[in-house]
Amino acid sequence: MKPDANQLRQGLEDAQSAIEIDTAAIVGWELQKAKDLFGLSGWLVRCVSADGKERFVTQDVMPTRINVETVGGVITKVRSIG
């Protein structure tokens, strides 16, 4: 039996609350540095806005993906996890 949308959403919330990560700490990092370092732990860092321009991104949810905004290749904001 496939889980419904509410079960998937709850699973994501449970996974996020179980993961201890200080996403604010990467503000000011170069995007590539964040991708490299977080990638070692199985995390994906995705740029969703670069230099004020929104990027086309998929709407799927991954509990180990950090969505960030950048200016000049430097992370200026962590928008969300997922």
WOVENBEL-V953422 format. One record per residue. N is the residue number from 1. RES is the residue in one small letter. PSI is psi as a letter, one per 30 degrees, with the letter a starting at -180 (999 if undefined). D_LAST is the distance of its C-alpha to the last C-alpha in Angstrom with 2 decimals. Layout:
<<N | RES | PSI | D_LAST> <N | RES | PSI | D_LAST>>
//
This chain:
<<1 | m | k | 23.78> <2 | k | k | 20.32> <3 | p | k | 17.98> <4 | d | l | 17.74> <5 | a | e | 14.89> <6 | n | e | 15.52> <7 | q | e | 15.52> <8 | l | e | 12.17> <9 | r | e | 10.71> <10 | q | e | 12.80> <11 | g | e | 11.80> <12 | l | e | 8.10> <13 | e | e | 9.72> <14 | d | e | 12.24> <15 | a | e | 10.23> <16 | q | e | 8.55> <17 | s | f | 12.13> <18 | a | f | 13.68> <19 | i | k | 12.09> <20 | e | j | 14.24> <21 | i | k | 13.06> <22 | d | i | 14.54> <23 | t | f | 12.21> <24 | a | f | 15.11> <25 | a | f | 17.30> <26 | i | f | 16.11> <27 | v | k | 17.29> <28 | g | f | 20.49> <29 | w | l | 19.64> <30 | e | k | 20.24> <31 | l | e | 17.19> <32 | q | e | 18.80> <33 | k | e | 19.53> <34 | a | e | 15.95> <35 | k | e | 14.99> <36 | d | e | 18.06> <37 | l | e | 17.82> <38 | f | f | 14.24> <39 | g | e | 14.84> <40 | l | f | 17.71> <41 | s | g | 15.59> <42 | g | g | 13.33> <43 | w | l | 10.39> <44 | l | k | 9.55> <45 | v | k | 10.01> <46 | r | k | 9.88> <47 | c | j | 12.34> <48 | v | f | 11.80> <49 | s | k | 15.20> <50 | a | k | 18.20> <51 | d | h | 21.43> <52 | g | g | 20.72> <53 | k | k | 20.01> <54 | e | k | 16.87> <55 | r | l | 15.81> <56 | f | k | 15.28> <57 | v | l | 11.84> <58 | t | l | 10.85> <59 | q | g | 9.29> <60 | d | l | 7.98> <61 | v | k | 4.86> <62 | m | j | 4.54> <63 | p | f | 4.67> <64 | t | h | 6.40> <65 | r | k | 5.04> <66 | i | k | 6.30> <67 | n | k | 7.21> <68 | v | l | 10.89> <69 | e | k | 14.18> <70 | t | l | 17.35> <71 | v | k | 21.08> <72 | g | g | 23.40> <73 | g | g | 20.84> <74 | v | k | 20.12> <75 | i | k | 16.89> <76 | t | f | 17.85> <77 | k | k | 14.78> <78 | v | j | 11.28> <79 | r | e | 9.74> <80 | s | l | 6.37> <81 | i | k | 3.75> <82 | g | 999 | 0.00>>
//
